[in-house]
Each structure stands twice: as C-alpha cells, then as structure tokens.
Amino acid sequence: MRLDVQGLRAVAVLAVLAYHANSAWLHAGFVGVDVFFVISGFIITALLAGRTEKVNLVEFYTGRIKRILPAYFVMLAVVCVVSAVLFLPADYGFFEKSLKSSAFFTSNRYFADFGSYFAPRADELPLLHTWSLAIEMQFYLFFPILFMCLPRQWRLPVFALLGLALFAWSGYLVTSGKQDNLYFALRARVPEFMVGAVVALALQNRELPGKLSTALGLLGALALVCAFLLIDKQKFPGYWSILPCAGAGLLIAARRGPASQLLASRPMVWIGGISYSLYLWHWPILAFIRYYTGQYELDGAGLLLFVSGSLLLGWLSYRYIETPIRKSAGLRQQSPKWALATAIVAVVLFAGSQLNLRVVTPAPLQLTRYAAPELICHGTQVGECKRGKIDAQPTVLVIGDSHAAQLNYFFDVAGDETGVSYRVLSGSSCVPIPGFDYDRLPKSSRKACMAQIAAVAQLMPAFDKVIVAGMWQYQMQSPIFIKAMRAFLVDVSHAGKQVLVLAQIPMFESNVQRIRRFAELGLSAPVIPNRQWKNANQQLKEVIGGMANVQFVDFSSGSFFASAPYQNGQIIYRDNHHLNELGARLYGHFAGVQLQRFFDQPKSSVSFKP
C-alpha cells in the first residue's frame, strides 16, 4: 500500500468536505473528486498490470464489489430510513427516484437531468454525491475489458491518446458553451482515470531519481493548490480539469520528496484510510442538517454535528464494514451472509415509502399545494385558463410566475364575490412578458416559458386590465428582467391599459410544511422570516414610480399576513413562499374586492393595511 497515495486520498476528501460545508471556504474544493478519479485509475491499472498471469475478470469484479458495495448499500439503507422519517411525502418522492438510480449506479444520469421547481434544493438531496460513485462503477465495468483487449505495448500510448482526445473534446464543449450535463458525464471523466492509468504504466517497475521526484512532488502540490483556489465551476470540467489531474498524477509519480513525506504522515494516512466511508457519509449528514434548518450555511452546532458525525460514521463504516468485508473469504463462501444482508437492505429500501406515510399523517391535499396542477395554465394551456365567475367573460388578464399561479383559487373566490372573470397564465420562474431572460431558467423550464410569453402576447390586445404577480425576490436579481419589466409596463401604459402589479407576499427561510412534520415528530424548528423580499418589493415599486395607469398593490403588511404563515391556527403556506389552496382562498376573500376597486382608483402605489 502506497502511504503517500493514502495521504492524497485525504487531501481529496478534505477538499470535498470543505467545499460542501461552505463553497466559500475552498473555491474549487469539488476537484477533490477528480483527484479520486486519478487515484482510482492509477490503482486499478497498477493492479491489472502487475499480474503475471491473465487477468481474471471474476476475481477483479469480486474485489470491486467487496470494496464498494457493502458500505455503500448500508449508507443507502440508513439514509432511506432517515429520509422516510424526516421528509415530506412530496420530497420523499424525489428522494425515492434518486435512491433507485443510486442503487443501480446510474445516479450521474439522474442528477444530470434533475430539475423541478418544487424539488428540495440540490444541497438538500442526500444522495447527490453518489453521482461520482456511479461514474467510478461504470468505469470499472469497461476498463478491465479494454485493458485485456489491448496488447501490452499498446496500452500506454492508447490510454495517453484516449485521455488527451477526451480532454480536448471536453474543453471544446465547455469553451463553446455546449457543456450541458457534461459535469455528470462518464466520457468527461474517463480522461481523469487515464491520467492515473498512464502514470501506473509509465512508472511500472521504475523509480525516479531523488531530485526529480522532489521537483515533481512540489510541482504537483502547487498545481493542486492552484486548482483548489482558481477553478471556476461554470468552466469545468473542460480544459481546467487537466490542472488537478496533472497535479495528482505528478504527486503519485513523485513517490519521494517533502510533498510525498507530508502525504505519508500518520494523520493523512488515517484520514485517507477512511476516505471512502467518510465520503459516503459526509453528504447525507450535510443534506439532512440543511433540510431540517432550511439554511445553507451551518451555524456552530451544525458545523460540529457535521464534522463529528462524518468522522464517527466514516470510522465506524471503515472499521466494521469495509475492513471485515475486505478481509473476508470469497463471495461464494460468504454467500449466506451476503444474501441475508442484501435481503435486509432490499426490504428497507422498498418499505421506505410506507414508513414515510405512516410515521406522520400526511397533511390534507389543500394544505400541500396551491392548486391542482392539471387544472391551471402554469407553463401550459388548459382550456380557457379561466378563473372567477363561471358565466362571465374574462375581463382581466393575470400573468406572472408561480406567485401568479398560487392565486388561481384566489381569483375564483374574488371573482365569485365581485362578478368578475379572470384569465390566468403563468410559468415556472417565468414572468411571461416580452424580453424575459428565460436563459437563466433551468433548461427544462425554458420551452414552457417561451410558450407562455407567446400566449400572453396573443391575448394582450383583448384586455384593458392586467395584473402581474411574481416572486420579485428572485426576478429583481436580474438586470435584464428589470429592463424588460420596465419596458413592458411602459408599453401597456402607453396603450391605455390599467395594470396592477402585486407585491410579493411575505417569505420565510423555513419551509412551513416541514416545520409541521418536525413538530409531529417532536422536533422543534422555529419559523425564520426572510427579509430580502421586502427589498425586492421596494425595488419594483421604484421601477413603477411615475408610470401612468400602473399601480403597485401591497397587501403584505396588512392584517391577513399578521400571523403568517398561519391564519387562525391553520397553515396557509405550502412552502416558504407560496400560499396553499386554503391560503389562496382565504386571501381571495380578504383582498379580492379591494383589488377590484384599485382598477377604479387614480394611479398610485398602494399598501393596504386594514
């Protein structure tokens, strides 16, 4: 066992832990994963090349299974149980899909295509880190076969050319702006494995001179430090991935010198020894802390829990799962134990959804959504997109993002009370106005956004009253949107239309539905208000100032939201910034008549405080 390589594992995993704990602490700590890939390429190639007889694929795959699967599936089972208890049913649905892909080592493809407005944030997905293990297992499937098929003298040049070609291909895609999903792609990571493979073959049965080893080690260390500090994730992997891979390769090649001695120190070797299990457990712990608190940054208690929990579970996994399995006899002799363990894990994985529903009684549907998705024109067209008085012709056009979509039942109640019918069109994170910068949306939402922009443009001439609602805290971060919004309001104002722009409703750091579940579990979690939405409201109000026929209507500081996110003891929010069905209807009863009166008032900015 190369102690310096164990120490390099420690560098890789510590960089990843620091980056995941807070990306501001180590700007590009994520490249620790790339260092792992280089190490894997080196070790596997050295293992295969060191055999004097023909490579035994069964023996090779048995070794990989014993090395990776036991600790991995124990982690999946424990994370499944914790998620089933802690997660809301909707959130558990997203987790369950990631669990299935992780169990079959395809999670890199799952997370590459992952995108949903109402999914938990990426940093709350406890199996997100399994994408790298999926890539590693996929590499193990084909690489030994490729190795065996190549004549001995061809292996080094073929692996070198393959690595160079794929680095160039990846770099071309990144520089040309075509790197969608490249970060999770096996083909973009193969050249990183090839760096390790080339080092293993080039230095097989060789040892570099002392001075050269020292120079290469120091150069490799410098390259890694630069990689950790300088690389921009938006331009990664691409050509930038060469830097950390070259640094890792040089450190492995050096073997001697001050850099190698530091890597081979006892603390580094110990951390490197548990690095696999440490990597397995650190991310779920972080994800659960962030899911519970609703905060990305860890406070002192959260950081202590993360560090101590990761080290403890990593060591326990290494001591009681990794080590005994690695020292055990072959799979055939241990087959009864493997069968029993597999059955237990399978039962846990399949029983998770039932546990999730039974440990806490699910909230009524009207408290967990803002409308039936199949009945509203949110990103699509459903009939006439009509709300309010059923037998009236729509006279008001309502547009916006999900903060307009949450008002569908609001306008049903308001319309029934005022005799008005509304036409409501919305898009996910998309305010459907000309010039909206849909390029900043997730790729999965852009087509729907463009369709809603076109639909609104077609309907606009038929309406002389317009209501615009949005999550201004998100939208006003974009200078392009601000410019488009101002131009839109000026155009409709000059056209003589009356426009009401609704202020964003109060927002919270905490997801109130989660708080309800935590309370049922006996866990306390305070409702933490968010302050930024007020600044966004004020910013939009200033944009509107002075425009004829345009009014800014703000109910956020009125009595309706005095006890938000509750109303008479009932939860009226579906998450931290959307009303649920109950809240939308109560809000419609509270504000609908007042809203309609604003169309008859002279132009002004209005804050309603009954």
RAHU-V772738 format. One record per residue. N is the residue number from 1. RES is the residue in one small letter. OMEGA is omega in whole degrees, 0 to 359 (NA if undefined). Layout:
BEGIN
N,RES,OMEGA / N,RES,OMEGA
END
This chain:
BEGIN
1,m,178 / 2,r,181 / 3,l,180 / 4,d,177 / 5,v,174 / 6,q,177 / 7,g,177 / 8,l,173 / 9,r,180 / 10,a,178 / 11,v,182 / 12,a,185 / 13,v,178 / 14,l,177 / 15,a,179 / 16,v,180 / 17,l,180 / 18,a,180 / 19,y,181 / 20,h,178 / 21,a,177 / 22,n,185 / 23,s,179 / 24,a,182 / 25,w,179 / 26,l,193 / 27,h,182 / 28,a,179 / 29,g,180 / 30,f,180 / 31,v,172 / 32,g,177 / 33,v,179 / 34,d,175 / 35,v,176 / 36,f,181 / 37,f,178 / 38,v,179 / 39,i,180 / 40,s,178 / 41,g,179 / 42,f,185 / 43,i,182 / 44,i,180 / 45,t,178 / 46,a,179 / 47,l,181 / 48,l,183 / 49,a,183 / 50,g,180 / 51,r,177 / 52,t,178 / 53,e,181 / 54,k,180 / 55,v,177 / 56,n,184 / 57,l,180 / 58,v,179 / 59,e,180 / 60,f,182 / 61,y,175 / 62,t,178 / 63,g,179 / 64,r,179 / 65,i,180 / 66,k,183 / 67,r,192 / 68,i,194 / 69,l,185 / 70,p,181 / 71,a,182 / 72,y,183 / 73,f,172 / 74,v,177 / 75,m,180 / 76,l,182 / 77,a,180 / 78,v,180 / 79,v,178 / 80,c,181 / 81,v,180 / 82,v,179 / 83,s,180 / 84,a,180 / 85,v,191 / 86,l,191 / 87,f,168 / 88,l,180 / 89,p,179 / 90,a,179 / 91,d,178 / 92,y,177 / 93,g,176 / 94,f,179 / 95,f,184 / 96,e,177 / 97,k,178 / 98,s,179 / 99,l,180 / 100,k,180 / 101,s,179 / 102,s,180 / 103,a,180 / 104,f,177 / 105,f,174 / 106,t,186 / 107,s,175 / 108,n,178 / 109,r,179 / 110,y,183 / 111,f,175 / 112,a,181 / 113,d,185 / 114,f,177 / 115,g,176 / 116,s,184 / 117,y,187 / 118,f,173 / 119,a,172 / 120,p,177 / 121,r,181 / 122,a,182 / 123,d,175 / 124,e,181 / 125,l,190 / 126,p,180 / 127,l,180 / 128,l,184 / 129,h,182 / 130,t,179 / 131,w,182 / 132,s,177 / 133,l,176 / 134,a,178 / 135,i,181 / 136,e,179 / 137,m,177 / 138,q,177 / 139,f,180 / 140,y,181 / 141,l,187 / 142,f,188 / 143,f,179 / 144,p,179 / 145,i,176 / 146,l,180 / 147,f,182 / 148,m,184 / 149,c,182 / 150,l,171 / 151,p,185 / 152,r,184 / 153,q,180 / 154,w,191 / 155,r,182 / 156,l,180 / 157,p,180 / 158,v,180 / 159,f,178 / 160,a,179 / 161,l,178 / 162,l,179 / 163,g,180 / 164,l,182 / 165,a,182 / 166,l,172 / 167,f,181 / 168,a,179 / 169,w,179 / 170,s,179 / 171,g,178 / 172,y,181 / 173,l,182 / 174,v,182 / 175,t,179 / 176,s,177 / 177,g,182 / 178,k,188 / 179,q,179 / 180,d,178 / 181,n,183 / 182,l,184 / 183,y,183 / 184,f,187 / 185,a,177 / 186,l,184 / 187,r,177 / 188,a,182 / 189,r,179 / 190,v,180 / 191,p,178 / 192,e,173 / 193,f,183 / 194,m,176 / 195,v,178 / 196,g,180 / 197,a,180 / 198,v,178 / 199,v,181 / 200,a,182 / 201,l,183 / 202,a,184 / 203,l,180 / 204,q,180 / 205,n,178 / 206,r,175 / 207,e,184 / 208,l,175 / 209,p,186 / 210,g,182 / 211,k,178 / 212,l,178 / 213,s,179 / 214,t,181 / 215,a,180 / 216,l,179 / 217,g,180 / 218,l,178 / 219,l,178 / 220,g,178 / 221,a,178 / 222,l,179 / 223,a,179 / 224,l,179 / 225,v,178 / 226,c,180 / 227,a,181 / 228,f,186 / 229,l,193 / 230,l,190 / 231,i,176 / 232,d,184 / 233,k,181 / 234,q,180 / 235,k,186 / 236,f,10 / 237,p,174 / 238,g,182 / 239,y,182 / 240,w,181 / 241,s,179 / 242,i,186 / 243,l,180 / 244,p,180 / 245,c,177 / 246,a,178 / 247,g,179 / 248,a,179 / 249,g,179 / 250,l,178 / 251,l,178 / 252,i,181 / 253,a,185 / 254,a,176 / 255,r,180 / 256,r,179 / 257,g,184 / 258,p,180 / 259,a,180 / 260,s,178 / 261,q,178 / 262,l,179 / 263,l,183 / 264,a,178 / 265,s,187 / 266,r,180 / 267,p,181 / 268,m,179 / 269,v,180 / 270,w,179 / 271,i,177 / 272,g,179 / 273,g,181 / 274,i,189 / 275,s,181 / 276,y,179 / 277,s,177 / 278,l,177 / 279,y,181 / 280,l,191 / 281,w,188 / 282,h,185 / 283,w,176 / 284,p,178 / 285,i,178 / 286,l,183 / 287,a,180 / 288,f,177 / 289,i,182 / 290,r,177 / 291,y,183 / 292,y,184 / 293,t,185 / 294,g,183 / 295,q,175 / 296,y,183 / 297,e,182 / 298,l,171 / 299,d,183 / 300,g,180 / 301,a,179 / 302,g,180 / 303,l,178 / 304,l,178 / 305,l,180 / 306,f,184 / 307,v,183 / 308,s,180 / 309,g,180 / 310,s,180 / 311,l,182 / 312,l,181 / 313,l,176 / 314,g,180 / 315,w,179 / 316,l,179 / 317,s,179 / 318,y,186 / 319,r,189 / 320,y,178 / 321,i,183 / 322,e,187 / 323,t,179 / 324,p,181 / 325,i,182 / 326,r,182 / 327,k,184 / 328,s,178 / 329,a,183 / 330,g,183 / 331,l,184 / 332,r,180 / 333,q,183 / 334,q,187 / 335,s,178 / 336,p,180 / 337,k,179 / 338,w,180 / 339,a,179 / 340,l,180 / 341,a,179 / 342,t,180 / 343,a,180 / 344,i,180 / 345,v,180 / 346,a,179 / 347,v,180 / 348,v,182 / 349,l,182 / 350,f,182 / 351,a,185 / 352,g,183 / 353,s,178 / 354,q,177 / 355,l,181 / 356,n,183 / 357,l,187 / 358,r,184 / 359,v,175 / 360,v,179 / 361,t,181 / 362,p,177 / 363,a,176 / 364,p,186 / 365,l,183 / 366,q,178 / 367,l,187 / 368,t,178 / 369,r,179 / 370,y,175 / 371,a,173 / 372,a,188 / 373,p,182 / 374,e,183 / 375,l,181 / 376,i,181 / 377,c,180 / 378,h,183 / 379,g,179 / 380,t,179 / 381,q,179 / 382,v,182 / 383,g,183 / 384,e,183 / 385,c,189 / 386,k,177 / 387,r,178 / 388,g,183 / 389,k,189 / 390,i,188 / 391,d,179 / 392,a,176 / 393,q,180 / 394,p,180 / 395,t,180 / 396,v,177 / 397,l,180 / 398,v,180 / 399,i,177 / 400,g,178 / 401,d,182 / 402,s,176 / 403,h,167 / 404,a,180 / 405,a,180 / 406,q,184 / 407,l,180 / 408,n,179 / 409,y,171 / 410,f,183 / 411,f,172 / 412,d,181 / 413,v,181 / 414,a,180 / 415,g,178 / 416,d,183 / 417,e,183 / 418,t,181 / 419,g,184 / 420,v,174 / 421,s,183 / 422,y,170 / 423,r,189 / 424,v,176 / 425,l,183 / 426,s,178 / 427,g,180 / 428,s,183 / 429,s,189 / 430,c,170 / 431,v,191 / 432,p,177 / 433,i,179 / 434,p,177 / 435,g,179 / 436,f,184 / 437,d,183 / 438,y,179 / 439,d,180 / 440,r,179 / 441,l,170 / 442,p,184 / 443,k,182 / 444,s,184 / 445,s,189 / 446,r,182 / 447,k,179 / 448,a,179 / 449,c,180 / 450,m,180 / 451,a,180 / 452,q,176 / 453,i,179 / 454,a,181 / 455,a,179 / 456,v,179 / 457,a,180 / 458,q,183 / 459,l,189 / 460,m,181 / 461,p,184 / 462,a,184 / 463,f,174 / 464,d,175 / 465,k,185 / 466,v,173 / 467,i,179 / 468,v,178 / 469,a,181 / 470,g,172 / 471,m,189 / 472,w,177 / 473,q,178 / 474,y,187 / 475,q,186 / 476,m,173 / 477,q,184 / 478,s,176 / 479,p,179 / 480,i,178 / 481,f,181 / 482,i,179 / 483,k,180 / 484,a,180 / 485,m,179 / 486,r,180 / 487,a,179 / 488,f,182 / 489,l,177 / 490,v,181 / 491,d,182 / 492,v,177 / 493,s,179 / 494,h,178 / 495,a,177 / 496,g,180 / 497,k,174 / 498,q,183 / 499,v,171 / 500,l,176 / 501,v,183 / 502,l,175 / 503,a,174 / 504,q,178 / 505,i,181 / 506,p,183 / 507,m,183 / 508,f,173 / 509,e,184 / 510,s,172 / 511,n,189 / 512,v,177 / 513,q,176 / 514,r,181 / 515,i,177 / 516,r,181 / 517,r,180 / 518,f,179 / 519,a,177 / 520,e,179 / 521,l,181 / 522,g,179 / 523,l,180 / 524,s,177 / 525,a,184 / 526,p,172 / 527,v,184 / 528,i,180 / 529,p,173 / 530,n,184 / 531,r,189 / 532,q,182 / 533,w,179 / 534,k,178 / 535,n,179 / 536,a,176 / 537,n,181 / 538,q,179 / 539,q,179 / 540,l,178 / 541,k,178 / 542,e,177 / 543,v,183 / 544,i,187 / 545,g,177 / 546,g,180 / 547,m,177 / 548,a,175 / 549,n,180 / 550,v,180 / 551,q,174 / 552,f,187 / 553,v,186 / 554,d,176 / 555,f,192 / 556,s,181 / 557,s,179 / 558,g,185 / 559,s,183 / 560,f,184 / 561,f,183 / 562,a,181 / 563,s,182 / 564,a,15 / 565,p,180 / 566,y,174 / 567,q,184 / 568,n,177 / 569,g,180 / 570,q,178 / 571,i,180 / 572,i,177 / 573,y,175 / 574,r,176 / 575,d,184 / 576,n,179 / 577,h,175 / 578,h,171 / 579,l,172 / 580,n,183 / 581,e,180 / 582,l,180 / 583,g,180 / 584,a,180 / 585,r,178 / 586,l,178 / 587,y,178 / 588,g,178 / 589,h,181 / 590,f,193 / 591,a,187 / 592,g,181 / 593,v,179 / 594,q,181 / 595,l,181 / 596,q,179 / 597,r,182 / 598,f,178 / 599,f,182 / 600,d,181 / 601,q,171 / 602,p,181 / 603,k,176 / 604,s,171 / 605,s,191 / 606,v,168 / 607,s,186 / 608,f,181 / 609,k,181 / 610,p,NA
END
